[in-house]
Amino acid sequence: MKHQFIFSLFLTLQLLFNISVKAQSTKDLAIQKKEEAIQLEDSGDYIKAFKLLTEAKKLYPGNIIILYELSCWYYDQKQYKNAITTLDSLKKDDDCFDKVYQLLGNSYDRLKNKKVAEAIYNEGLKRYPESGCLNLEKGIMLNNEGDVEAIQYFEKGIEVEPNFPSNYYWASKFFCRSDEALWGMFYGEIFINLEPHSKRTVEISKLLFETYKSQLLFNSSGNITMSFSTRVVNPIKEFNKSSLATVYEPAFKYAVKDENEINLNTLNKIKQLFLEYYSTRGLDRSYPNVLLDYQVQIEKSGNIEAYNYSVFKNADVITFNNWLSNNPKKWELFTKWIASNPLKIDYRKKFNRSQF
């Protein structure tokens, strides 16, 4: 009798184990299908992607990641009402995350229902105040309305999620077109480092170059007029002021003193002299800056010239290609180095205007 009980218990446990293993393998298969679907979407095969997502949904019902990816598929196919239906249900899930609110708000925005979209972003920000993507969406909405408060959301997004590139992109565009272009130049160059290969990178590369040209004006007498920021002091000895803006232009004036125009070649020289001044005069200690400190690291590696050309290469393709044809080895060494040593920004090491 005792042996019969033990044998029965063994069979029960074996059955439960088999059921558990089967359930786990089913879930794993669903996740695998979801990953394959994402790859298919990236390659433009939306029909097969949808097939795999619906199969994954059946295998693992209620999985929020699979349902979110299905919502992304609907959104990409402009089936915004279907996306909204799915996303509305995900808001109630305990495992909900900020991108659910982002996609939901974007779906309403695509349907021209901006009031509901804004309400969704606000609801999401209340639930996830540390979200870079929700601060981004609220900022874009305000920016499209011409509201200068947009920059508060872009910079908040930079503060709370420093590795998220899009807020740098929008902050750079905002400031480069203002009388505080200095901040746009820093945000823009950080953006290029975080997102080095996109259409937006081309746009910001051109914007930064044009900003340097518009903020550095040379006249026939050899005098230079700068207007990077309204928060500037002079002379150079006043480096004990509280803002980075108060030291940037005097240091830049030192770097530009031997030039009479801005192009890719002179800008490379100017930026190298500025960096030398920054690192040898103690500004790196008084005004630590994650971007400039990274440039110092690049300079020590012997790659600063190639780096400077890479930042502005989209602004003057002919000049860049001429430099490249004369310096193929420098470019090869730089691309290898930067692939292994990208700009690292985190909560401990980051750049935000509020720091200065």
C-alpha positions, 0 to 999 in steps of 0.5 A, spaced: 500 500 500 505 504 501 509 503 495 503 504 491 502 511 494 509 513 493 508 510 485 502 514 485 505 520 488 511 519 483 506 519 477 503 525 479 509 529 480 512 527 473 505 529 470 506 536 473 513 537 471 511 535 464 506 540 464 510 545 467 516 544 462 511 544 456 508 550 458 515 553 459 517 551 452 510 554 449 512 561 452 519 560 450 516 559 443 512 565 443 517 569 445 522 567 440 516 568 435 515 575 437 523 576 436 523 573 429 517 578 428 521 584 430 526 582 425 521 581 420 518 588 421 525 591 421 526 588 414 520 590 411 516 584 411 510 586 415 505 580 413 510 575 416 511 579 422 503 580 423 503 572 422 508 571 428 505 576 432 498 573 432 501 566 433 505 568 439 499 572 442 495 565 442 501 561 445 502 566 451 496 570 452 496 576 456 504 577 455 504 585 455 511 585 451 507 581 445 501 585 446 505 591 445 509 589 439 503 587 436 500 594 438 507 597 434 505 593 428 498 596 428 501 603 429 506 602 423 501 600 419 497 606 421 491 602 424 491 607 430 484 604 432 487 597 433 493 600 436 489 604 441 484 598 443 490 594 445 494 599 449 488 601 453 488 594 456 495 594 457 495 601 461 491 596 467 496 591 467 501 591 473 507 590 468 505 596 464 511 601 462 512 608 459 512 606 452 505 604 452 503 611 454 507 614 449 505 609 443 498 610 446 498 618 446 502 618 439 496 613 436 491 619 438 495 624 435 495 621 429 488 621 429 488 628 430 486 628 437 491 632 440 487 633 447 486 626 448 494 625 446 496 630 451 492 627 456 495 620 455 502 623 456 500 627 462 497 621 465 503 617 463 508 622 466 504 622 473 505 614 473 512 615 470 515 621 471 522 619 470 521 617 463 525 620 457 520 618 452 514 621 455 518 627 457 520 627 449 513 627 447 510 632 451 516 637 449 514 635 442 507 637 443 509 644 446 514 645 441 509 644 435 505 649 439 510 654 439 510 654 447 517 655 449 516 651 455 517 645 451 525 645 453 523 644 460 521 637 458 526 635 453 531 637 459 528 633 464 528 627 459 535 628 458 536 629 466 532 622 468 534 618 462 541 621 460 542 615 454 536 616 451 538 620 444 532 624 442 531 629 447 538 631 446 536 632 438 530 636 440 534 640 445 539 642 440 534 644 435 531 649 440 537 652 443 541 653 436 536 657 434 536 661 440 540 666 443 543 661 448 546 657 442 552 654 446 547 649 450 545 647 443 552 645 441 553 641 447 546 637 446 547 636 439 554 633 439 552 629 445 546 627 440 551 625 434 555 621 439 549 617 442 546 616 435 552 616 430 548 613 424 541 616 422 538 622 418 537 626 424 545 625 425 546 628 418 541 634 420 544 636 427 551 635 424 549 641 419 546 645 424 552 645 429 556 647 423 551 653 421 551 655 428 558 655 429 558 660 422 553 664 425 555 665 432 563 667 429 563 673 425 569 675 422 570 683 419 575 686 415 579 689 421 580 682 423 575 683 429 571 677 431 564 677 434 561 671 438 554 670 440 554 663 443 550 665 449 548 672 453 551 669 459 558 671 458 563 675 462 570 678 460 576 678 461 579 670 461 581 671 468 574 671 471 573 663 470 571 663 477 564 665 475 558 660 476 556 658 469 560 654 464 557 659 459 561 665 462 567 661 460 566 658 454 566 664 449 573 667 452 576 660 451 573 660 444 576 667 443 583 664 444 582 658 440 579 662 434 584 668 434 589 666 428 583 664 423 579 668 419 573 664 417 569 657 419 570 651 415 571 644 416 579 645 416 579 651 421 573 648 425 578 642 427 584 647 429 579 651 433 576 645 437 583 642 438 585 649 441 579 650 445 580 643 448 587 644 449 585 650 453 580 647 457 584 641 459 591 645 461 588 651 464 584 647 470 577 648 466 576 641 466 576 641 474 572 647 475 567 646 470 567 638 469 563 636 462 562 629 460 563 631 453 569 635 453 572 630 458 571 625 452 574 629 447 580 629 452 580 622 452 580 622 444 585 627 444 590 622 448 588 616 443 591 620 437 584 621 434 581 628 435 582 630 428 578 625 425 573 625 431 572 633 429 571 631 422 566 626 423 562 630 427 561 635 421 562 631 415 555 631 413 555 639 413 561 639 407 561 633 404 566 635 399 571 638 404 570 631 408 572 627 402 578 631 401 580 630 408 578 622 408 582 621 401 588 624 404 588 621 411 585 614 410 589 611 416 587 616 421 580 615 419 581 607 420 584 608 426 579 612 429 573 608 427 576 602 430 577 606 436 571 609 437 567 603 436 570 600 442 570 607 446 563 610 445 561 616 449 559 613 456 553 617 459 549 615 465 546 618 472 553 619 474 556 622 468 552 626 464 551 633 461 545 638 463 544 645 463 542 645 470 549 643 472 552 649 470 
